[in-house]
């Protein structure tokens, strides 16, 4: 399990490094895991997508969407 997880984490680390070309627009996409502590407990897998547009150096707009799936 760990051997399969390490390359994925390395790829995510490289993808998260900021690039100098992204001055006005930033985009993020990723995996999400949620554990609910209710009765019965649930393990949910999901996704997240976020984007930001900078109008000026101090003002920007952000949109963030996510979803989680599984059996509760």
Beta strands, then each sheet from edge to edge (+ up, - down):
strand 1: 25-36
strand 2: 42-54
strand 3: 60-69
sheet 1: 1+ 2- 3+
end
